[in-house]
């Protein structure tokens, strides 16, 4: 009987911090880890929260006014990060966060501003698809929008 409160507390502690379930703070942490690696150029840190089949898309309006969606693989993205010139500083500032979950599928939406070498470049939104794998929750897909009009800058 003396151990019952201890067992209850430990069960609650482990349930709060397990990767079996995804809450908004857990999704935020995954995305923050991804961007920490992005900002530092640390592809190993980024890879730790990416699914091995991760893909990326970007939706934007071309100079001629046409709607464009570009696509790349997670591998190509990591190569671009690894080969970023040392004199370039990329910073993506997340302005908001909304998360949703159903079973082993999660979705996170973040508005952002992108800064290149301390100068505002563009804004938009990121949509992250998260999936529960045997190795925990991972980013399966990122699609972002990019624009220069209608930004807070």
MARBA-3410 file (N, C-alpha, C, O; in Angstrom, 1 decimal):
153
0.8,-1.2,0.0,0.0,0.0,0.0,0.9,1.3,0.0,0.5,2.3,-0.6 ~ 2.0,1.2,0.7,2.9,2.3,0.7,3.4,2.7,-0.7,3.7,3.9,-0.9 ~ 3.5,1.7,-1.5,4.1,2.0,-2.8,3.1,2.4,-3.9,3.5,2.8,-5.0 ~ 1.8,2.3,-3.6,0.8,2.7,-4.5,0.9,4.1,-5.0,0.9,4.3,-6.2 ~ 1.1,5.1,-4.2,1.3,6.5,-4.7,2.5,6.6,-5.6,2.5,7.3,-6.6
3.6,5.9,-5.2,4.8,6.0,-6.0,4.6,5.3,-7.4,5.0,5.9,-8.4 ~ 3.9,4.2,-7.4,3.6,3.5,-8.7,2.7,4.4,-9.6,2.9,4.5,-10.8 ~ 1.7,5.0,-9.0,0.8,5.9,-9.8,1.6,7.1,-10.3,1.5,7.4,-11.5 ~ 2.5,7.7,-9.5,3.3,8.8,-10.0,4.2,8.4,-11.1,4.4,9.1,-12.1 ~ 4.9,7.3,-11.0,5.8,6.8,-12.0,5.1,6.5,-13.3,5.6,6.7,-14.4
3.9,5.9,-13.2,3.1,5.6,-14.4,2.7,6.8,-15.1,2.8,6.9,-16.3 ~ 2.3,7.8,-14.4,2.0,9.1,-15.0,3.2,9.8,-15.6,3.1,10.3,-16.7 ~ 4.4,9.7,-15.0,5.6,10.3,-15.5,6.0,9.6,-16.8,6.2,10.3,-17.8 ~ 6.0,8.3,-16.9,6.4,7.6,-18.1,5.4,7.8,-19.2,5.8,7.9,-20.4 ~ 4.1,7.9,-18.9,3.1,8.1,-19.9,3.2,9.5,-20.5,3.0,9.7,-21.7
3.6,10.5,-19.7,3.8,11.9,-20.2,4.9,12.0,-21.2,4.9,12.8,-22.1 ~ 6.0,11.2,-21.0,7.2,11.4,-21.7,7.5,10.3,-22.7,8.5,10.2,-23.3 ~ 6.5,9.4,-22.9,6.8,8.3,-23.9,6.5,8.8,-25.3,5.8,9.8,-25.5 ~ 7.2,8.2,-26.3,7.0,8.6,-27.7,5.8,7.8,-28.3,5.6,7.8,-29.5 ~ 5.1,7.0,-27.5,4.0,6.3,-28.0,2.8,7.2,-28.4,2.1,6.9,-29.4
2.7,8.3,-27.8,1.6,9.2,-28.1,2.2,10.5,-28.4,3.3,10.9,-28.0 ~ 1.5,11.3,-29.3,2.0,12.6,-29.7,1.1,13.6,-29.3,-0.1,13.6,-29.6 ~ 1.6,14.6,-28.5,0.8,15.8,-28.2,1.4,17.0,-28.8,2.4,16.9,-29.5 ~ 0.8,18.1,-28.6,1.2,19.3,-29.3,2.7,19.7,-28.9,3.5,20.1,-29.8 ~ 3.0,19.5,-27.6,4.4,19.8,-27.2,5.4,18.8,-27.8,6.5,19.2,-28.2
5.0,17.6,-28.0,5.8,16.6,-28.6,6.1,16.9,-30.0,7.2,16.8,-30.5 ~ 5.0,17.3,-30.7,5.2,17.7,-32.2,6.1,18.9,-32.3,6.9,19.0,-33.2 ~ 5.9,19.9,-31.4,6.7,21.1,-31.4,8.2,20.7,-31.2,9.1,21.3,-31.9 ~ 8.4,19.8,-30.3,9.8,19.4,-30.0,10.5,18.8,-31.2,11.6,19.0,-31.5 ~ 9.7,17.9,-31.9,10.3,17.3,-33.1,10.6,18.3,-34.2,11.7,18.3,-34.8
9.7,19.3,-34.4,10.0,20.3,-35.4,11.1,21.3,-34.9,11.9,21.7,-35.7 ~ 11.2,21.6,-33.6,12.2,22.4,-33.1,13.6,21.7,-33.3,14.6,22.4,-33.6 ~ 13.6,20.4,-33.1,14.9,19.7,-33.3,15.3,19.7,-34.8,16.4,19.9,-35.1 ~ 14.3,19.6,-35.7,14.5,19.6,-37.1,15.2,21.0,-37.4,16.2,21.1,-38.2 ~ 14.6,22.1,-36.9,15.1,23.4,-37.3,16.4,23.8,-36.6,17.2,24.5,-37.1
16.6,23.2,-35.4,17.9,23.4,-34.7,19.0,22.8,-35.6,20.0,23.4,-35.8 ~ 18.8,21.6,-36.2,19.7,21.0,-37.1,19.8,21.8,-38.4,20.9,22.0,-38.9 ~ 18.7,22.3,-38.9,18.7,23.2,-40.1,19.5,24.4,-39.9,20.3,24.7,-40.8 ~ 19.4,25.1,-38.8,20.1,26.3,-38.6,21.6,26.1,-38.4,22.4,26.9,-38.8 ~ 21.9,25.0,-37.7,23.4,24.7,-37.5,24.0,23.9,-38.6,25.3,23.8,-38.7
23.2,23.5,-39.6,23.8,22.7,-40.7,24.1,21.2,-40.2,25.0,20.6,-40.8 ~ 23.4,20.8,-39.1,23.7,19.5,-38.5,22.7,18.5,-39.1,21.6,18.3,-38.6 ~ 23.1,17.8,-40.2,22.2,16.9,-40.9,21.9,15.6,-40.0,20.8,15.0,-40.2 ~ 22.8,15.3,-39.2,22.5,14.1,-38.3,21.4,14.4,-37.3,20.5,13.6,-37.1 ~ 21.4,15.6,-36.8,20.3,16.0,-35.9,19.0,16.1,-36.7,18.0,15.6,-36.2
19.0,16.6,-37.9,17.8,16.7,-38.7,17.3,15.3,-39.0,16.1,15.0,-38.9 ~ 18.2,14.4,-39.4,17.8,13.0,-39.7,17.2,12.3,-38.6,16.4,11.4,-38.8 ~ 17.6,12.7,-37.3,17.1,12.0,-36.1,15.5,12.1,-36.0,14.9,11.3,-35.3 ~ 15.0,13.1,-36.6,13.5,13.3,-36.6,12.8,13.2,-37.9,11.6,13.4,-38.0 ~ 13.6,12.7,-38.9,13.0,12.5,-40.3,12.8,11.0,-40.6,13.6,10.2,-40.2
11.7,10.7,-41.2,11.5,9.4,-41.7,12.4,9.2,-42.9,12.7,10.1,-43.6 ~ 12.9,8.0,-43.1,13.9,7.7,-44.2,13.3,8.0,-45.5,14.1,8.2,-46.5 ~ 12.0,8.0,-45.7,11.4,8.3,-47.0,10.8,9.7,-47.0,9.9,10.0,-47.8 ~ 11.3,10.6,-46.2,10.7,12.0,-46.2,10.8,12.7,-47.5,11.8,12.5,-48.3 ~ 9.7,13.4,-47.8,9.7,14.2,-49.1,9.3,15.6,-48.7,8.8,15.9,-47.7
9.7,16.5,-49.7,9.4,17.9,-49.5,8.8,18.5,-50.7,9.1,18.1,-51.8 ~ 7.8,19.4,-50.6,7.3,20.2,-51.7,7.2,21.6,-51.3,7.1,22.0,-50.1 ~ 7.3,22.5,-52.3,7.1,23.9,-52.1,6.1,24.4,-53.1,6.2,24.2,-54.3 ~ 5.1,25.1,-52.6,4.1,25.8,-53.5,4.3,27.3,-53.5,4.4,27.9,-52.5 ~ 4.4,27.8,-54.7,4.7,29.2,-54.9,4.1,29.7,-56.2,3.8,28.9,-57.1
4.1,31.0,-56.4,3.7,31.6,-57.6,4.9,32.1,-58.4,5.7,32.9,-57.8 ~ 5.1,31.6,-59.6,6.3,32.0,-60.4,6.2,33.4,-60.8,5.1,34.0,-60.8 ~ 7.3,33.9,-61.3,7.3,35.3,-61.8,6.3,35.6,-62.9,5.8,36.7,-63.1 ~ 6.0,34.6,-63.7,5.0,34.7,-64.8,3.6,34.6,-64.3,2.6,34.6,-65.1 ~ 3.4,34.4,-63.0,2.0,34.3,-62.4,1.5,32.9,-62.3,0.4,32.7,-61.8
2.2,31.9,-62.8,1.7,30.5,-62.8,2.0,29.9,-61.4,2.9,30.2,-60.7 ~ 1.1,29.0,-61.0,1.2,28.2,-59.8,2.2,27.1,-60.0,2.0,26.3,-60.9 ~ 3.1,26.9,-59.1,4.2,25.9,-59.2,4.3,25.1,-57.9,4.1,25.7,-56.8 ~ 4.5,23.8,-58.0,4.8,23.0,-56.9,6.1,22.3,-57.2,6.1,21.5,-58.2 ~ 7.2,22.6,-56.5,8.4,21.9,-56.7,8.5,20.7,-55.7,8.0,20.8,-54.6
9.3,19.7,-56.0,9.4,18.5,-55.1,10.8,18.1,-55.0,11.7,18.3,-55.9 ~ 11.2,17.6,-53.8,12.5,17.0,-53.6,12.4,15.9,-52.5,11.4,15.7,-51.9 ~ 13.5,15.2,-52.4,13.5,14.1,-51.4,14.2,14.6,-50.2,14.9,15.6,-50.2 ~ 14.0,13.9,-49.1,14.7,14.3,-47.9,16.2,14.2,-48.1,17.0,15.0,-47.5 ~ 16.7,13.2,-48.8,18.1,13.0,-49.1,18.7,14.2,-49.8,19.7,14.7,-49.4
18.0,14.7,-50.8,18.4,15.8,-51.6,18.5,17.1,-50.7,19.4,17.9,-50.8 ~ 17.5,17.2,-49.8,17.4,18.3,-48.9,18.6,18.3,-47.9,19.2,19.4,-47.7 ~ 18.9,17.2,-47.4,20.0,17.0,-46.5,21.3,17.4,-47.2,22.3,18.0,-46.6 ~ 21.5,17.0,-48.4,22.6,17.3,-49.2,22.8,18.8,-49.4,23.9,19.3,-49.3 ~ 21.7,19.5,-49.7,21.7,20.9,-49.8,22.1,21.6,-48.5,22.9,22.6,-48.5
21.7,21.1,-47.4,22.0,21.6,-46.1,23.5,21.4,-45.8,24.2,22.3,-45.4 ~ 24.0,20.2,-46.1,25.4,19.9,-45.9,26.3,20.7,-46.8,27.5,21.0,-46.4 ~ 25.9,21.1,-47.9,26.7,21.8,-48.9,26.4,23.3,-48.9,26.9,24.0,-49.7 ~ 25.7,23.8,-47.9,25.4,25.2,-47.8,26.7,25.9,-47.6,27.6,25.5,-46.8 ~ 27.0,27.0,-48.3,28.2,27.8,-48.1,28.3,28.3,-46.7,27.3,28.7,-46.1
29.5,28.2,-46.2,29.8,28.6,-44.8,29.4,30.1,-44.5,29.1,30.4,-43.4 ~ 29.4,30.9,-45.5,29.1,32.3,-45.3,27.6,32.6,-45.4,27.2,33.8,-45.3 ~ 26.8,31.6,-45.6,25.4,31.8,-45.6,24.7,31.4,-44.3,25.0,30.3,-43.8 ~ 23.9,32.3,-43.8,23.2,32.0,-42.5,21.7,31.9,-42.9,21.1,32.9,-43.3 ~ 21.1,30.7,-42.7,19.7,30.5,-43.0,19.0,30.5,-41.7,19.4,29.8,-40.8
17.9,31.3,-41.5,17.1,31.2,-40.3,15.7,31.3,-40.6,15.1,32.2,-41.3 ~ 15.0,30.2,-40.2,13.5,30.2,-40.3,12.9,30.4,-39.0,13.1,29.6,-38.1 ~ 12.2,31.5,-38.9,11.5,31.9,-37.6,10.1,31.4,-37.7,9.3,31.9,-38.5 ~ 9.7,30.5,-36.8,8.4,30.0,-36.7,7.5,31.0,-35.9,7.9,31.4,-34.8 ~ 6.4,31.4,-36.5,5.6,32.5,-35.9,4.4,31.9,-35.1,3.9,32.6,-34.2
4.0,30.7,-35.5,2.8,30.1,-34.8,2.9,28.6,-34.9,3.7,28.1,-35.7 ~ 2.1,27.9,-34.2,2.1,26.4,-34.2,0.7,25.9,-34.0,0.1,26.3,-33.0 ~ 0.2,25.0,-34.8,-1.0,24.3,-34.6,-0.8,22.8,-34.9,-0.2,22.5,-35.9 ~ -1.2,22.0,-34.0,-1.0,20.5,-34.2,-2.3,19.7,-34.1,-3.2,20.1,-33.4 ~ -2.3,18.6,-34.8,-3.5,17.7,-34.9,-3.0,16.3,-34.9,-1.9,16.1,-35.4
-3.8,15.4,-34.4,-3.3,14.0,-34.3,-4.6,13.0,-34.4,-5.6,13.3,-33.9 ~ -4.4,11.9,-35.1,-5.3,10.9,-35.2,-4.6,9.6,-35.3,-4.0,9.3,-36.3 ~ -4.6,8.8,-34.2,-3.9,7.5,-34.2,-2.4,7.7,-34.4,-1.7,8.4,-33.6 ~ -1.9,7.1,-35.5,-0.4,7.2,-35.8,-0.1,8.2,-36.8,1.0,8.2,-37.4 ~ -1.0,9.2,-37.0,-0.8,10.3,-38.0,-0.9,11.6,-37.3,-1.9,11.9,-36.5
0.0,12.5,-37.5,0.0,13.8,-36.9,0.2,14.9,-38.0,0.8,14.6,-39.0 ~ -0.2,16.1,-37.7,-0.1,17.2,-38.7,0.3,18.4,-37.8,-0.4,18.7,-36.8 ~ 1.2,19.2,-38.3,1.6,20.4,-37.6,1.6,21.5,-38.7,2.2,21.3,-39.8 ~ 1.1,22.7,-38.4,1.1,23.8,-39.2,1.8,25.0,-38.6,1.5,25.3,-37.4 ~ 2.8,25.6,-39.3,3.5,26.7,-38.7,3.6,27.8,-39.7,4.0,27.6,-40.9
3.3,29.0,-39.3,3.6,30.2,-40.2,5.0,30.5,-39.9,5.6,30.3,-38.8 ~ 5.7,31.1,-40.9,7.1,31.4,-40.7,7.6,32.6,-41.5,6.9,33.0,-42.4 ~ 8.8,33.1,-41.1,9.5,34.0,-41.9,10.9,33.4,-42.2,11.5,32.8,-41.3 ~ 11.4,33.6,-43.4,12.8,33.1,-43.7,13.7,34.3,-43.9,13.4,35.2,-44.6 ~ 14.9,34.2,-43.2,15.9,35.2,-43.2,17.2,34.7,-43.8,17.6,33.6,-43.4
17.8,35.4,-44.7,19.1,35.0,-45.3,20.1,36.0,-44.9,20.0,37.2,-45.2 ~ 21.1,35.5,-44.1,22.2,36.4,-43.7,21.6,37.7,-42.9,22.1,38.8,-43.1 ~ 20.6,37.4,-42.1,20.0,38.5,-41.3,19.1,39.4,-42.0,18.6,40.4,-41.5 ~ 18.8,39.1,-43.3,17.9,40.0,-44.1,16.7,39.2,-44.5,16.8,38.0,-44.9 ~ 15.5,39.8,-44.3,14.3,39.1,-44.6,14.2,38.7,-46.1,14.6,39.5,-47.0
13.8,37.4,-46.3,13.7,36.9,-47.7,12.3,36.7,-48.1,11.8,37.2,-49.1 ~ 11.5,35.9,-47.3,10.1,35.6,-47.7,9.4,35.0,-46.4,10.0,34.8,-45.4 ~ 8.1,34.8,-46.6,7.3,34.2,-45.5,6.4,33.1,-46.1,6.4,32.9,-47.4 ~ 5.7,32.5,-45.3,4.8,31.4,-45.8,4.3,30.6,-44.6,4.3,31.0,-43.5 ~ 3.9,29.4,-45.0,3.5,28.4,-44.0,4.1,27.0,-44.3,4.4,26.7,-45.4
4.4,26.3,-43.2,4.9,24.9,-43.4,3.8,24.0,-42.9,3.1,24.3,-41.9 ~ 3.6,22.9,-43.6,2.7,21.8,-43.1,3.5,20.5,-43.0,4.0,20.0,-44.0 ~ 3.7,20.1,-41.8,4.4,18.9,-41.5,3.5,17.7,-41.3,2.5,17.8,-40.5 ~ 3.8,16.6,-42.0,3.1,15.3,-41.7,4.0,14.5,-40.9,5.1,14.2,-41.3 ~ 3.5,14.1,-39.7,4.3,13.2,-38.8,3.6,11.8,-38.7,2.4,11.7,-38.8
4.4,10.8,-38.7,3.9,9.5,-38.6,4.6,8.7,-37.4,5.8,9.0,-37.1 ~ 3.9,7.9,-36.8,4.5,7.0,-35.7,5.1,5.8,-36.4,4.5,5.1,-37.1 ~ 6.4,5.7,-36.1,7.2,4.5,-36.6,7.6,3.7,-35.5,7.3,4.0,-34.3 ~ 8.3,2.6,-35.8,8.8,1.7,-34.7,9.9,2.4,-33.9,10.3,2.0,-32.9 ~ 10.4,3.5,-34.5,11.5,4.3,-33.8,11.0,5.7,-33.3,11.7,6.6,-33.1
9.7,5.7,-33.1,9.1,7.0,-32.6,8.4,7.8,-33.7,8.3,7.4,-34.8 ~ 8.0,9.0,-33.3,7.4,9.9,-34.3,8.4,10.6,-35.2,9.5,11.0,-34.7 ~ 8.2,10.6,-36.5,9.1,11.1,-37.5,8.4,12.0,-38.4,7.1,11.9,-38.6 ~ 9.1,12.9,-39.1,8.5,13.8,-40.1,8.6,13.0,-41.4,9.6,12.6,-41.9 ~ 7.4,12.8,-42.0,7.3,12.1,-43.3,7.3,13.0,-44.5,7.8,12.7,-45.5
6.7,14.2,-44.2,6.6,15.1,-45.4,6.5,16.6,-44.8,6.0,16.8,-43.7 ~ 7.1,17.5,-45.6,6.9,18.9,-45.4,6.5,19.6,-46.7,7.2,19.4,-47.7 ~ 5.5,20.3,-46.6,5.1,21.2,-47.8,5.0,22.6,-47.2,4.5,22.8,-46.2 ~ 5.6,23.5,-48.0,5.6,24.9,-47.6,5.2,25.8,-48.7,5.3,25.4,-49.9 ~ 4.7,26.9,-48.3,4.3,28.0,-49.3,5.4,29.1,-49.1,6.0,29.2,-48.0
5.6,29.8,-50.2,6.6,30.9,-50.1,6.0,32.1,-50.9,5.5,32.0,-52.0 ~ 6.1,33.2,-50.2,5.7,34.5,-50.8,6.4,35.7,-50.2,7.0,35.6,-49.2 ~ 6.4,36.7,-51.0,7.0,38.0,-50.5,6.0,39.0,-50.2,6.3,40.0,-49.5 ~ 4.8,38.9,-50.7,3.7,39.8,-50.4,2.9,39.3,-49.2,2.7,38.1,-49.0 ~ 2.3,40.3,-48.5,1.4,39.9,-47.3,2.2,39.4,-46.1,1.5,38.8,-45.2
3.5,39.6,-46.1,4.2,39.2,-44.9,4.2,40.4,-43.9,3.9,41.5,-44.2 ~ 4.6,40.1,-42.6,4.6,41.1,-41.6,5.8,42.0,-41.7,5.8,43.1,-41.1 ~ 6.7,41.6,-42.6,7.9,42.5,-42.8,7.7,43.5,-43.8,8.6,44.3,-44.1
END
